[in-house]
Amino acid sequence: MAAPEQGETIEESPVGWVAKHVRRYVATDGAEGARYQGYDALLVTTRGRRSGTLRRTALYYGRDGGDRIVLVASNGGSAAHPNWYLNLAADPEVEVQVGPERFRGRARTVSGEERSRLFELMTKVFPRYAGYQRDTDREIPVVVIERA
């Protein structure tokens, strides 16, 4: 993702409750929102694959090792990938906020043995992911973000 242009705005998720969560997270520098409904949450900013607009959403995450962030593109088990995932698949350069810490990263979708291992890790982080996978015919993507 190219660095934001001076004055460039970031649009929050169009989903109302997610946008409210994101706004609270940003306003409190992660003091509120880094734990959401009992789970660790972060903010990820992607560049819209069609619009070019910066887009920010809140997601549950896990860690693989020290700095590797793991995300699951579940979209609640729906048939389609979430927009944030489609955006980072088109442009893997992202910005991440974990609590008050912000950093740039590079995302990649994992496959094979690595995907299996990390999906299992993430079902321990957020058990509903297992049900979401059962609810859909698509293989839910697992994403690793490494610091740039």
NURO-825265 format. One record per atom (N, C-alpha, C): residue in one letter; atom name; z, y, x. Coordinates in steps of 0.2 Angstrom, whole numbers, plus 5000, padded with zeros to 4 digits. Atoms other than C-alpha are relative to their C-alpha. Layout:
# NURO-825265
   type   atom      w      v      u
      A     CA      Z      Y      X
...
//
This chain:
# NURO-825265
   type   atom      w      v      u
      M      N   5000   4994   5004
      M     CA   5000   5000   5000
      M      C   5000   5006   5004
      A      N   5000   4993   4996
      A     CA   4995   5017   5007
      A      C   5007   5004   4998
      A      N   4994   4996   5001
      A     CA   5010   5028   5009
      A      C   4999   5005   4994
      P      N   5001   4996   5006
      P     CA   5013   5038   4993
      P      C   4998   5007   5002
      E      N   5002   4993   4999
      E     CA   5004   5055   4993
      E      C   5006   5005   4998
      Q      N   4995   4995   5001
      Q     CA   5015   5070   4993
      Q      C   4999   5002   4992
      G      N   5000   4999   5008
      G     CA   5020   5073   4974
      G      C   4997   4995   4996
      E      N   5002   5006   5004
      E     CA   5013   5056   4969
      E      C   5006   4997   4996
      T      N   4995   5003   5004
      T     CA   5023   5049   4955
      T      C   5000   4993   5000
      I      N   4999   5007   5001
      I     CA   5029   5032   4952
      I      C   5001   4998   4993
      E      N   4999   5002   5007
      E     CA   5027   5024   4935
      E      C   5005   4994   4999
      E      N   4996   5006   5002
      E     CA   5041   5012   4928
      E      C   4996   4996   4996
      S      N   5003   5005   5004
      S     CA   5037   4997   4919
      S      C   4999   5002   4993
      P      N   5001   4998   5007
      P     CA   5030   4999   4902
      P      C   5005   4997   4995
      V      N   4995   5004   5004
      V     CA   5043   4987   4895
      V      C   5006   5004   5000
      G      N   4994   4995   5001
      G     CA   5057   4998   4888
      G      C   5006   4998   5003
      W      N   4994   5001   4997
      W     CA   5072   4989   4893
      W      C   5000   4999   5008
      V      N   5001   5000   4993
      V     CA   5065   4986   4911
      V      C   5000   5007   5003
      A      N   5000   4993   4998
      A     CA   5061   5005   4912
      A      C   5007   5003   5000
      K      N   4993   4997   5001
      K     CA   5079   5009   4907
      K      C   5004   4997   5006
      H      N   4997   5003   4995
      H     CA   5085   4997   4920
      H      C   4998   5003   5007
      V      N   5002   4997   4994
      V     CA   5074   5004   4934
      V      C   5003   5008   5001
      R      N   4997   4993   5000
      R     CA   5079   5022   4929
      R      C   5007   5001   5003
      R      N   4993   5000   4998
      R     CA   5097   5018   4931
      R      C   5001   4998   5007
      Y      N   5000   5002   4993
      Y     CA   5094   5009   4947
      Y      C   4999   5006   5005
      V      N   5002   4994   4995
      V     CA   5085   5024   4955
      V      C   5005   5005   4999
      A      N   4996   4994   5001
      A     CA   5097   5037   4948
      A      C   5007   4999   5003
      T      N   4993   5001   4997
      T     CA   5113   5028   4955
      T      C   4999   4997   5007
      D      N   5001   5002   4994
      D     CA   5104   5023   4971
      D      C   5002   4992   5001
      G      N   4998   5008   5001
      G     CA   5107   5004   4966
      G      C   5007   4999   4999
      A      N   4993   5002   5001
      A     CA   5125   5006   4963
      A      C   5001   4997   4993
      E      N   5000   5004   5006
      E     CA   5121   5001   4945
      E      C   4993   4998   4999
      G      N   5006   5003   5001
      G     CA   5107   4989   4942
      G      C   4998   4995   5005
      A      N   5002   5005   4995
      A     CA   5107   4979   4958
      A      C   5003   4993   4998
      R      N   4998   5006   5004
      R     CA   5117   4966   4948
      R      C   4998   5002   4993
      Y      N   5002   4999   5007
      Y     CA   5109   4964   4931
      Y      C   5001   4994   4996
      Q      N   4998   5006   5004
      Q     CA   5116   4952   4918
      Q      C   5002   4994   5004
      G      N   4997   5005   4996
      G     CA   5125   4943   4932
      G      C   4996   4998   5006
      Y      N   5005   5002   4995
      Y     CA   5110   4941   4944
      Y      C   4998   5006   5004
      D      N   5003   4995   4996
      D     CA   5104   4951   4959
      D      C   4993   5002   4999
      A      N   5007   4997   5002
      A     CA   5090   4963   4956
      A      C   4998   5005   5005
      L      N   5003   4995   4996
      L     CA   5079   4973   4966
      L      C   4994   5004   4996
      L      N   5006   4996   5003
      L     CA   5065   4986   4963
      L      C   4994   4999   5005
      V      N   5006   5000   4996
      V     CA   5047   4983   4969
      V      C   4995   5004   4997
      T      N   5005   4995   5002
      T     CA   5034   4996   4969
      T      C   4993   4997   5003
      T      N   5007   5003   4999
      T     CA   5015   4990   4969
      T      C   4995   5006   4999
      R      N   5005   4995   5002
      R     CA   4999   5000   4968
      R      C   4996   4996   4995
      G      N   5004   5003   5005
      G     CA   4990   4997   4952
      G      C   4993   4998   5002
      R      N   5007   5003   4997
      R     CA   4974   4986   4956
      R      C   4994   5004   4997
      R      N   5006   4996   5003
      R     CA   4963   4996   4944
      R      C   5001   5008   5000
      S      N   4998   4993   5000
      S     CA   4972   5013   4942
      S      C   5001   5003   5006
      G      N   4998   4997   4993
      G     CA   4978   5015   4960
      G      C   5007   5004   4999
      T      N   4994   4997   5001
      T     CA   4994   5022   4952
      T      C   5006   4996   5003
      L      N   4994   5004   4998
      L     CA   5011   5017   4960
      L      C   5004   4998   4994
      R      N   4996   5003   5006
      R     CA   5021   5005   4948
      R      C   5006   4997   5003
      R      N   4993   5003   4997
      R     CA   5039   5000   4950
      R      C   5003   4996   4994
      T      N   4997   5004   5005
      T     CA   5048   4986   4941
      T      C   5006   4997   5003
      A      N   4994   5004   4998
      A     CA   5065   4977   4942
      A      C   4999   4993   5000
      L      N   5001   5007   5000
      L     CA   5065   4959   4947
      L      C   5006   4996   5003
      Y      N   4995   5004   4996
      Y     CA   5078   4945   4951
      Y      C   4997   4998   5006
      Y      N   5003   5003   4993
      Y     CA   5076   4939   4969
      Y      C   5005   4996   5003
      G      N   4996   5004   4996
      G     CA   5083   4927   4981
      G      C   4998   5002   5008
      R      N   5001   4999   4993
      R     CA   5083   4926   5000
      R      C   4998   4994   5003
      D      N   5002   5006   4996
      D     CA   5075   4914   5012
      D      C   5001   5002   5007
      G      N   4999   4998   4994
      G     CA   5083   4916   5028
      G      C   5003   5007   5000
      G      N   4997   4993   5000
      G     CA   5089   4934   5033
      G      C   4997   5005   4996
      D      N   5003   4995   5003
      D     CA   5076   4946   5028
      D      C   4994   4998   4995
      R      N   5006   5002   5004
      R     CA   5063   4936   5018
      R      C   5003   5000   4992
      I      N   4998   4999   5008
      I     CA   5064   4941   4999
      I      C   4995   4995   4997
      V      N   5004   5005   5004
      V     CA   5058   4928   4987
      V      C   5000   5003   4992
      L      N   5001   4998   5007
      L     CA   5051   4933   4969
      L      C   4997   4994   4997
      V      N   5004   5005   5004
      V     CA   5045   4922   4955
      V      C   4996   5004   4995
      A      N   5004   4996   5005
      A     CA   5031   4929   4944
      A      C   4999   4996   4994
      S      N   4999   5004   5006
      S     CA   5037   4920   4929
      S      C   4997   5003   4993
      N      N   5002   4996   5007
      N     CA   5032   4933   4915
      N      C   5003   4996   4994
      G      N   4996   5004   5005
      G     CA   5045   4923   4905
      G      C   4997   4994   4997
      G      N   5004   5006   5002
      G     CA   5034   4908   4905
      G      C   4994   5001   4996
      S      N   5006   4999   5004
      S     CA   5019   4916   4896
      S      C   4994   4997   5004
      A      N   5006   5003   4998
      A     CA   5002   4910   4899
      A      C   4996   5005   5006
      A      N   5003   4995   4995
      A     CA   4997   4926   4910
      A      C   5005   5002   5005
      H      N   4996   4997   4994
      H     CA   5003   4932   4927
      H      C   5003   5007   4998
      P      N   4998   4993   5001
      P     CA   5014   4948   4926
      P      C   4996   5005   5004
      N      N   5004   4995   4996
      N     CA   5005   4964   4931
      N      C   5002   5001   5007
      W      N   4998   4999   4993
      W     CA   5016   4967   4946
      W      C   4997   4995   5005
      Y      N   5003   5005   4995
      Y     CA   5010   4951   4953
      Y      C   4993   5001   5001
      L      N   5007   4999   4999
      L     CA   4992   4954   4950
      L      C   4999   5006   5004
      N      N   5001   4994   4996
      N     CA   4994   4971   4958
      N      C   5002   4998   5007
      L      N   4999   5002   4993
      L     CA   5002   4964   4974
      L      C   4996   4995   5003
      A      N   5006   5005   4997
      A     CA   4989   4950   4975
      A      C   4994   5004   5002
      A      N   5006   4996   4998
      A     CA   4976   4964   4976
      A      C   5002   5004   5006
      D      N   4998   4996   4994
      D     CA   4986   4974   4988
      D      C   5007   4998   5002
      P      N   4994   5003   4999
      P     CA   5000   4965   4996
      P      C   5006   5005   5004
      E      N   4996   4995   4997
      E     CA   5008   4981   5004
      E      C   5005   5003   4994
      V      N   4995   4998   5006
      V     CA   5024   4985   4993
      V      C   5006   5004   5003
      E      N   4993   4997   4998
      E     CA   5040   4995   4994
      E      C   5005   4996   4996
      V      N   4995   5003   5003
      V     CA   5056   4987   4990
      V      C   5007   5004   5001
      Q      N   4994   4998   4999
      Q     CA   5073   4993   4986
      Q      C   5005   4995   4998
      V      N   4995   5005   5001
      V     CA   5088   4982   4987
      V      C   5007   5004   5000
      G      N   4994   4995   5000
      G     CA   5104   4992   4982
      G      C   4997   5007   5002
      P      N   5002   4994   4997
      P     CA   5103   5008   4992
      P      C   4994   5000   5005
      E      N   5005   5001   4995
      E     CA   5091   5001   5005
      E      C   4993   4999   4998
      R      N   5007   5000   5002
      R     CA   5073   5004   5004
      R      C   4996   4998   5007
      F      N   5004   5001   4995
      F     CA   5059   4997   5015
      F      C   4993   4998   4998
      R      N   5006   5002   5001
      R     CA   5041   4993   5016
      R      C   4999   4992   5002
      G      N   5001   5007   4999
      G     CA   5035   4975   5015
      G      C   4993   4998   4999
      R      N   5007   5003   5002
      R     CA   5020   4963   5014
      R      C   5002   4994   4997
      A      N   4999   5005   5005
      A     CA   5019   4951   5000
      A      C   4995   4994   5001
      R      N   5005   5005   5000
      R     CA   5011   4934   5000
      R      C   5002   4994   4996
      T      N   4999   5005   5004
      T     CA   5010   4920   4988
      T      C   5000   4993   5004
      V      N   5000   5007   4997
      V     CA   5016   4903   4994
      V      C   4998   4995   4997
      S      N   5003   5006   5003
      S     CA   5009   4886   4991
      S      C   5003   4994   5003
      G      N   4999   5006   4997
      G     CA   5012   4868   4994
      G      C   5008   4999   5000
      E      N   4993   5002   4999
      E     CA   5029   4862   5001
      E      C   5004   5006   5000
      E      N   4996   4994   5000
      E     CA   5035   4880   5004
      E      C   5001   5002   4993
      R      N   4999   4998   5007
      R     CA   5032   4884   4986
      R      C   5005   4996   4996
      S      N   4995   5004   5003
      S     CA   5041   4869   4980
      S      C   5007   5001   5002
      R      N   4993   4999   4997
      R     CA   5056   4872   4991
      R      C   5003   5007   4998
      L      N   4997   4993   5003
      L     CA   5057   4891   4986
      L      C   5001   5000   4993
      F      N   4999   5000   5007
      F     CA   5054   4888   4968
      F      C   5007   4996   4998
      E      N   4994   5003   5002
      E     CA   5069   4876   4968
      E      C   5006   5004   5002
      L      N   4995   4995   4998
      L     CA   5079   4889   4978
      L      C   5001   5005   4994
      M      N   5000   4994   5005
      M     CA   5075   4902   4964
      M      C   5003   4997   4994
      T      N   4997   5003   5006
      T     CA   5080   4890   4950
      T      C   5007   5000   5001
      K      N   4993   5000   4999
      K     CA   5097   4890   4958
      K      C   5003   5007   4999
      V      N   4998   4993   5001
      V     CA   5097   4909   4958
      V      C   5000   5002   4993
      F      N   5001   4998   5007
      F     CA   5090   4911   4940
      F      C   4998   4993   4997
      P      N   5002   5006   5003
      P     CA   5090   4894   4931
      P      C   4995   5000   4995
      R      N   5005   4999   5005
      R     CA   5079   4900   4917
      R      C   4993   4999   5003
      Y      N   5007   5001   4997
      Y     CA   5064   4899   4929
      Y      C   4997   4993   4999
      A      N   5002   5007   5001
      A     CA   5064   4880   4927
      A      C   4997   4999   4993
      G      N   5002   5000   5007
      G     CA   5062   4882   4908
      G      C   4993   5003   5000
      Y      N   5006   4996   5001
      Y     CA   5049   4895   4910
      Y      C   4994   4996   5003
      Q      N   5006   5004   4998
      Q     CA   5038   4883   4921
      Q      C   4998   4995   4995
      R      N   5001   5005   5005
      R     CA   5040   4870   4908
      R      C   4996   5003   4994
      D      N   5003   4997   5005
      D     CA   5034   4882   4895
      D      C   4993   5002   5001
      T      N   5007   4998   4999
      T     CA   5017   4886   4903
      T      C   4996   4995   5004
      D      N   5005   5004   4997
      D     CA   5002   4877   4909
      D      C   4998   5003   5007
      R      N   5002   4997   4993
      R     CA   5000   4889   4924
      R      C   5005   4998   5005
      E      N   4995   5000   4995
      E     CA   5009   4886   4940
      E      C   5002   5007   5002
      I      N   4997   4993   5000
      I     CA   5021   4901   4941
      I      C   5000   5001   5008
      P      N   5000   4998   4993
      P     CA   5018   4910   4958
      P      C   5007   5001   5003
      V      N   4994   4998   4996
      V     CA   5032   4911   4971
      V      C   4997   5005   5005
      V      N   5003   4994   4995
      V     CA   5030   4927   4982
      V      C   5006   5001   5005
      V      N   4996   4998   4994
      V     CA   5038   4930   4999
      V      C   4998   5007   5002
      I      N   5001   4993   4997
      I     CA   5040   4948   5005
      I      C   5004   5000   5006
      E      N   4997   4999   4994
      E     CA   5043   4951   5023
      E      C   4999   5007   5002
      R      N   5000   4993   4998
      R     CA   5047   4968   5031
      R      C   4994   5001   5004
      A      N   5006   4998   4996
      A     CA   5032   4977   5038
      A      C   5002   5003   5006
//
